[in-house]
């Protein structure tokens, strides 16, 4: 796998973790991370927009990224969602109406 592909996978993974754990972050962490990862602004662009130093933005992004991975390591929400999706996928082949109703409810949750 190329570095570009690894970078893209990392960015997608961070986006997923951010959506899962966003409510555990401070408003400043959310703002910086959204601009960097979701809006794809550079560190310098964020620094200019928020009137802070590039180093402050870099530190915040680095700390937030580390926190997101720590949250996942401890809480494993992303892993659990993936497991539930696999179960839903395999169970969705069932012809049982009761199972289909349960699957529909689970799909709304995940």
N, C-alpha and C positions, 0 to 999 in steps of 0.2 A: 504494500500500500504506500502511496506517495505521501510526502509531507503535506501537500495540499489537501489530499483526501483525509488525512488524519486531522488536520486543522478544521475541516468542514464537519467531520464527525464530532470533534470536540465541541465545536460551536453549537451543533444541534443538541448534543447531550447537555450542555450548559443551559440551553434554552428550556429544555424539558425540566431540568432540576430547578431552574429559576421559577417556572410556573408552579411547580409543586411546593416550593419552600419560600416563595416571595413574601408571604405574610410573617415570616420569622426574621426578616431583614429590616433595617432602619430605612426611613424615607430617603436619606442620602444615598445609601447603598443601592436602593431600588432605582433612583434617578440615574446615577452613574452607570449602573449595569445595563439599564434599558437603552441608554444612549449609545453605549459601547457595543453591546451584543445584539440588541434588537434593531436599533436604528443604524448600526454599522458606522458610527462616527469614530474618528481617530481620537487618541488621547488628547492631542493638541486641540482638536475641534471642540471637544468637551470642555477642556480647560478654558478656552476662550469664551464659550457659551455661558459657563457657570462662574466665570471670573475667579478661577482658582489656578493653582500651579499644575503643570503636567504631572509632576511627581505625586501630587495629592490624588489626582485621578488614577494614576497607575497603582498607587498603594490601595486605594479603595477597591478597584477592580480585582487586584490580586487577593486581597483579604476576602472579598465577597465570593470569588471563585473557590477559594479554600473552604470557606464556610459552607457553600453549597455541597461540595463533596463530603464534608464532615457530616452535614445533616443526612445525606443519603447513606453514608456509612453506618450511622447510628439508627436512623429511622427506617431505611430501606423502602420508602414509599414507591419509588420508581421500579424497583425490583418486584414489589408486590403487585403493582398495576400490570406489569408485563406478564406475571404469572396468571393473574386473573384473565387477561386478554387471551392467553393461550387456552385456558380452560373454557372460556366463552366460545372461542373459535372451534374447539373440538366438540363441545356440547351443542353447538348450533346445527350440527348435522342430524340431531335427534328429530324423530317424528312425533314424539310425545308432546302434547299441547301444553301440559303443565311445565315441562322443561323449557319450551319455547317462551312462555310467559316470564319465567325466571330470567332467561337469557336477555329478553327485551329490557327488563328492569336493570340488569347488570350493565348492559350497553349504555343506558342513560347515565349511569353513575360514572363509568370510565370513559 
